[in-house]
Amino acid sequence: MKGLGAIILLVVFFTFLLLTLGVPDLPIGRQLYGLFGVAESDYPVLGIGVTTLVSAVLNGVFYGVIAWLIFTFGVKRFVKL
């Protein structure tokens, strides 16, 4: 069961990473980027603007961790029953 949590985290991470690359204004990534106090930039990295790329990674990490926590606590709850 421990390996399944990591797989869920990676699947959700890559899903939100790709989703954010298509829809750059997807919530929380852009807001977290703003909290860093770094100026927005369209400088291309791998053909994608820096702000969009960092926002996509932040969204992937944020939603991946949330999904992993829900899975972990859900498994612990149902295994004890």
Number of C-alpha atoms within 10 A of each C-alpha: 7 7 7 12 18 14 13 15 22 18 15 22 23 17 16 23 26 17 15 24 18 12 13 17 14 16 12 15 26 20 14 15 19 14 9 8 8 9 8 13 10 12 12 12 11 8 9 13 16 16 21 26 22 19 26 30 18 22 29 25 20 18 19 24 19 14 18 19 14 13 16 15 11 11 13 11 10 8 8 6 5
